[in-house]
Amino acid sequence: MSEQRIKELLEELRGELQRTDGVDEALLASVRTLESNIGDLVDPAVDSDENTVLDDAIALEAVFAASHPVAEKIIRELINSLSRIGI
């Protein structure tokens, strides 16, 4: 699993949330923060020793489970991808 696939999954997630009615701004902000943190992880110039990306993604998955099943599937795949590359 490559960094490219992670970027694709983030784009899918963003697109799904944009197409979905009733997504609040706080949830969108959480997704943007996750995306930024993932970007930091793949940037070798950024120190990411204390990054909690995986925990943040798991928390978002729980939020999506109740009301956004497609987004939940995408973030679950993202979590699996991050795990495979050692994050």
N, C-alpha and C positions, 0 to 999 in steps of 0.2 A: 504494500500500500504506500503510495507516494504522497508527497506534500501536495501535488497537483489534485489528487482525488479529494483531499481534505478541503482544498479551495473550492472544488466543484460542489461538494456537499454543503459548504457554507452558502454558496450562491443559490443552491436549491432551497435551503432553509429560508433564506431571505425572500426569495420569490414566492414560496408557499405562504409566508406570513403576510406578504403584500397582497396576495390574492384572497386572504381570509378576512372576513368581517369580524369585528369585535376583538381585535388584538390591541391590548392597551399599550400605552407608551412605555410604561415601566418594563414590560416584557420585551418590547423592541429594544430598549436600552440595554437590557441584560444580554440579548443576542449580540448587539454591537460590541459590548464589552468582551464577550466570549471571543468574538471574531478578532478583536484587537489583541487579546491575550494569546490566541493561537498564532497570530502573525508574529508576535514577540518571540514565541517559542522556536519558530523556524528561522528567525533572524540570528545568525551567530554573533552579532555585535551586541545583542541584548542579554543581560544576565537574567536567567529565568529560574534560578534555584528555588525561589519561593513561590513559583507560579502554581495556582490551584485550578488550572484549566479543566482537568478531568472532573474534579469535584463540582465545578460550576456547570459543566455540561450535564452531569448526572442530575443536578438540581433542576436544570431546565427540562430535562426529560420528564421528571416527575410532574412539573407544571403542565407540560404539553399533554401528558397522558389523559388528563381529565377532559380537555376540550379541543385539542388539536392533534388528532391521530396521525395525520400525514407528517406533520412537523416532528412528532414523537419518533416516527420511523426513521426520519432523516437524521435526527440527533443521535438516535441509538447507533446508526451506522457510523456517524462521526465519532462517537465514543469508541466503538470497536476499532476504527481506523487509527485513532490516537493511541490506543493501547498497543496496537501492532507495531507502531513505530517507536514505542518505548516511552510514551509520555504518561 
